[in-house]
Amino acid sequence: MDLSLTDEQEFLRDAARDALRRTDTVAAAREALEDVAVGKVPTLTDLWPTAVEAGWPGLLTSEEHGGAGLGLYDALLVAQEAAAVLAPVPLVSVLPAASILDAAGDEASAAVAGGELRAAWLPVAPPSDREARWTVDPRGGLLRGDAPTATVSGDDVTLDGEVPWAPDAPGADRLVVVGVDADGAPVAALVDAADAGVTVEAVTRYDATRPLGHVRLQGAKGRRIAADADALARAWFVAQAILAAEATGVAGHLLPIAVEYAKERHTFGRAIGSYQAVKHHLVEVLRLTENARALLIYVAWASEHAPDQLPLAAAAARSGAGQALDVATREHISVHGGIGATWEHDAPLYFRRAQLSRRLVGGDADATDRVAGQLLGGVVPA
C-alpha cells in the first residue's frame, strides 16, 4: 500500500497552508485572549470567506450534491494546517453537519457545501458500551446528559433539550441537531438558529479561537433530515477524526520549533539539546506525533475501505493524538524555559488549545473508553 500523499493531496495541503498564512492568526489568538481578560467578547479573525473560497465546507459533500467529493483524509489535511496556526476555521462543526446532509441527499446540502449557509453540527454522541443512549456533554461534572427529545410530525420535528459546549454554534445560520424520539431512536433535524425556540449562549474557555455555545432548544422547530442512525453516528466519528487531525497538526508544528530552540539555548556552556533528558523528552514527542499520524492514515483507510472500522479508527486517533498534543505543548513550554510560560510567548496559546481540545466533543477520555470497549468487547473472562 502506498501511504504517501497524492499530487492532489499535496496541492490541497499546500494551498491550505498558503491561504491560512495570509493572516497572523497566532497574534489574533493572543489579542482575543486579551479581550477576554478585560471582559470583552473576543474578536476573532473571520476566516469563513477564506474557507468558502477554498471549498472547505464542501470537502466531504459529494459532487452530486454540490461539493468537492473528496475523502475524509483530505479534510484531515486541511484541519492539520488550520490548527498549526490556531486558525478559527469551523471544520469540526461544519463538516459533520455536511456529512449528515450529504448522506440524506438533503436539499440544503449544496448551500452548506458552498458556504451560502453556515451550518453547525451539535455534538450528540452515539451509544457505546458505557452509555446505551444518545448523550451530550455535561455543562459540568462527569455524568453525560440526555440528547434532546424529538417529536416528529411528518417532515416537521420539535426539539427540546440542551447541548452544551457546541463548537461554532454562535454565528451559525443553521443547526444540525440529533434528537431521540419516544422510542429512543435518533432523529436529525435542520433548525434555523434564529428560531424562537433556540437560544445560543456564547461561552469562551481557555482557547479564545474556539467559539463555543450552550444551545437550548425549547420547542424549537426544524425540518427532518432523512439520515439513518449510521449516518448520524458517523458524524460523531468524523468530528473525532478532525479533532485528532488538529491535535496532530499542532504537535507536528511545535516539535521542530522546540528542537531548534534546544540547539540555540545554552546552560552551563552547552546547548540544552545536548542533554540526554531533553533529547528523550523531544523524542517522546516525535514518537507520539508519528503514532498519531499513523492513526490518521488508519482513519483514512477505514473511511474508504472498511466503514465498520471507522468508529474504532477515529476513537483511537482522537485518543492517541490528544496525548501527543498534551505532551507536545507541555514540552514546548519546558524547552523554552521561563519565557515559554509568559504572556508574550506563543507556547501558552498552544497549551490552551490542548487543554480545551482534550475536553470537547466527548473528550479524549471518551475516545479512549470507546477504543477499550471495542477491543475488549468480545473478550471472555478466563
Secondary structure, DSSP 8 states (H G I E B T S, - for coil): ---S--HHHHHHHHHHHHHHTTS-HHHHHHHHHHHHHTT--------HHHHHHHTGGGTTS-GGGTS----HHHHHHHHHHHHHTT----HHHHHHHHHHHHHHT-TTHHHHHTTSS-EEE---B---SS-SS-EE--SSSS--EE--EEEEETTEEEEEEEEEEEET-TT-SEEEEEEE-TTS-EEEEEEETTSTTEEEEEE--S-TTS-EEEEEEEEEEEEEE---HHHHHHHHHHHHHHHHHHHHHHHHHHHHHHHHHHHH-EETTEEGGGSHHHHHHHHHHHHHHHHHHHHHHHHHHHHHH-GGGHHHHHHHHHHHHHHHHHHHHHHHHHHHGGGGGSTTSSHHHHHHHHHHHTTSTTHHHHHHHHHHHHHHTT----
